[in-house]
Amino acid sequence: MSVSRADVEKIASLARLELSPAEMDVMAREMDTILGYVAKLDEIDGTNIKPTTHVLDIENSFRDDVVKPSLSQEEALANGPDQNGEAFVVPRII
């Protein structure tokens, strides 16, 4: 696959980049090289390769959810500087 200068101009326009003519030529070559590396993946037979989300074999490290006693509303509001009995009162910010 060959990346043309017109392709680079369109991508630069979408990315809101201003590239000089020399930079466009360099970008076209670099993008063509990158796409060449990606195209090599088509040569790989991946039928027996399992999909992975991480390079290491990691198990879920989260603990089970366990219901535990928590603070009552009065206890939670007790240390607040300003409250109305139901919630903390904070200054209005507009």
Contact map, one row per residue, 1 for C-alpha under 8 A:
1110000000000000000000000000000100110000000000000000000000000000000000000000000000000000000000
1111000000000000000000000000000100000000000000000000000000000000000000000000000000000000000000
1111101100000000000000000001101100000000000000000000000000000000000000000000000000000000000000
0111111100000000000000000001000000000000000000000000000000000000000000000000000000000000000000
0011111110000000000000011001000000000000000000000000000000000000000000000000000000000000000000
0001111111000000000000000000000000000000000000000000000000000000000000000000000000000000000000
0011111111100000000000000001000000000000000000000000000000000000000000000000000000000000000000
0011111111110000000000010011000000000000000000000000000000000000000000000000000000000000000000
0000111111111000000000010000000000000000000000000000000000000000000000000000000000000000000000
0000011111111100000000000000000000000000000000000000000000000000000000000000000000000000000000
0000001111111110000000000000000000000000000000000000000000000000000000000000000000000000000000
0000000111111111111000000000000000000000000000000000000000000000000000000000000000000000000000
0000000011111111110000000000000000000000000000000000000000000000000000000000000000000000000000
0000000001111111100000000000000000000000000000000000000000000000000000000000000000000000000000
0000000000111111100000000000000000000000000000000000000000000000000000000000000000000000000000
0000000000011111110000000000000000000000000000000000000000000000000000000000000000000000000000
0000000000011111111000000000000000000000000000000000000000000000000000000000000000000000000000
0000000000011001111100000000000000000000000000000000000000000000000000000000000000000000000000
0000000000010000111111110000000000000000000000000000000000000000000000000000000000000000000000
0000000000000000011111110000000000000000000000000000000000000000000000000000000000000000000000
0000000000000000001111111000000000000000000000000000000000000000000000000000000000000000000000
0000000000000000001111111100000000000000000000000000000000000000000000000000000000000000000000
0000000000000000001111111110000000000000000000000000000000000000000000000000000000000000000000
0000100110000000001111111111000000000000000000000000000000000000000000000000000000000000000000
0000100000000000000011111111100000000000000000000000000000000000000000000000000000000000000000
0000000000000000000001111111110000000000000000000000000000000000000000000000000000000000000000
0000000100000000000000111111111000000000000000000000000000000000000000000000000000000000000000
0011101100000000000000011111111100000000000000000000000000000000000000000000000000000000000000
0010000000000000000000001111111110000000000000000000000000000000000000000000000000000000000000
0000000000000000000000000111111111000000000000000000000000000000000000000000000000000000000000
0010000000000000000000000011111111100000000000000000000000000000000000000000000000000000000000
1110000000000000000000000001111111110000000000000000000000000000000000000000000000000000000000
0000000000000000000000000000111111111000000000000000000000000000000000000000000000000000000000
0000000000000000000000000000011111111100000000000000000000000000000000000000000000000000000000
1000000000000000000000000000001111111110000000000000000000000000000000000000000000000000000000
1000000000000000000000000000000111111111000000000000000000000000000000000000000000000000000000
0000000000000000000000000000000011111111100000000000000000000000000000000000000000000000000000
0000000000000000000000000000000001111111110000000000000000000000000000000000000000000000000000
0000000000000000000000000000000000111111111000000000000000000000000000000000000000000000000000
0000000000000000000000000000000000011111111100000000000000000000000000000000000000000000000000
0000000000000000000000000000000000001111111100000000000000000000000000000000000000000000000000
0000000000000000000000000000000000000111111110000000000000000000000000000000000000000000000000
0000000000000000000000000000000000000011111110000000000000000000000000000000000000000000000000
0000000000000000000000000000000000000001111111000000000000000000000000000000000000000000000000
0000000000000000000000000000000000000000011111110000000000000000000000000000000000000000000000
0000000000000000000000000000000000000000000111111000000000000000000000000000000000000000000000
0000000000000000000000000000000000000000000011111000000000000000000000000000000000000000000000
0000000000000000000000000000000000000000000011111100000000000000000000000000000000000000000000
0000000000000000000000000000000000000000000001111110000000000000000000000000000000000000000000
0000000000000000000000000000000000000000000000011111000000000000000000000000000000000000000000
0000000000000000000000000000000000000000000000001111100000000000000000000000000000000000000000
0000000000000000000000000000000000000000000000000111111000000000000000000000000000000000000000
0000000000000000000000000000000000000000000000000011111000000000000000000000000000000000000000
0000000000000000000000000000000000000000000000000001111111000000000000000000000000000000000000
0000000000000000000000000000000000000000000000000001111110000000000000000000000000000000000000
0000000000000000000000000000000000000000000000000000011111000000000000000000000000000000000000
0000000000000000000000000000000000000000000000000000011111100000000000000000000000000000000000
0000000000000000000000000000000000000000000000000000010111110000000000000000000000000000000000
0000000000000000000000000000000000000000000000000000000011111000000000000000000000000000000000
0000000000000000000000000000000000000000000000000000000001111100000000000000000000000000000000
0000000000000000000000000000000000000000000000000000000000111110000000000000000000000000000000
0000000000000000000000000000000000000000000000000000000000011111000000000000000000000000000000
0000000000000000000000000000000000000000000000000000000000001111100000000000000000000000000000
0000000000000000000000000000000000000000000000000000000000000111110000000000000000000000000000
0000000000000000000000000000000000000000000000000000000000000011111000000000000000000000000000
0000000000000000000000000000000000000000000000000000000000000001111100000000000000000000000000
0000000000000000000000000000000000000000000000000000000000000000111110000000000000000000000000
0000000000000000000000000000000000000000000000000000000000000000011111000000000000000000000000
0000000000000000000000000000000000000000000000000000000000000000001111100000000000000000000000
0000000000000000000000000000000000000000000000000000000000000000000111110000000000000000000000
0000000000000000000000000000000000000000000000000000000000000000000011111111000000000000000000
0000000000000000000000000000000000000000000000000000000000000000000001111111000000000000000000
0000000000000000000000000000000000000000000000000000000000000000000000111111100000000100000000
0000000000000000000000000000000000000000000000000000000000000000000000111111110000001000000000
0000000000000000000000000000000000000000000000000000000000000000000000111111111000000000000000
0000000000000000000000000000000000000000000000000000000000000000000000111111111100000000000000
0000000000000000000000000000000000000000000000000000000000000000000000001111111100101111000000
0000000000000000000000000000000000000000000000000000000000000000000000000111111100000000000000
0000000000000000000000000000000000000000000000000000000000000000000000000011111110000000000000
0000000000000000000000000000000000000000000000000000000000000000000000000001111111100001000000
0000000000000000000000000000000000000000000000000000000000000000000000000000001111100001000000
0000000000000000000000000000000000000000000000000000000000000000000000000000000111110001110000
0000000000000000000000000000000000000000000000000000000000000000000000000000100111111111100000
0000000000000000000000000000000000000000000000000000000000000000000000000000000001111111100000
0000000000000000000000000000000000000000000000000000000000000000000000000100100000111110000000
0000000000000000000000000000000000000000000000000000000000000000000000001000100000111111000000
0000000000000000000000000000000000000000000000000000000000000000000000000000100000111111100000
0000000000000000000000000000000000000000000000000000000000000000000000000000100111110111110000
0000000000000000000000000000000000000000000000000000000000000000000000000000000001110011111000
0000000000000000000000000000000000000000000000000000000000000000000000000000000001000001111100
0000000000000000000000000000000000000000000000000000000000000000000000000000000000000000111110
0000000000000000000000000000000000000000000000000000000000000000000000000000000000000000011111
0000000000000000000000000000000000000000000000000000000000000000000000000000000000000000001111
0000000000000000000000000000000000000000000000000000000000000000000000000000000000000000000111
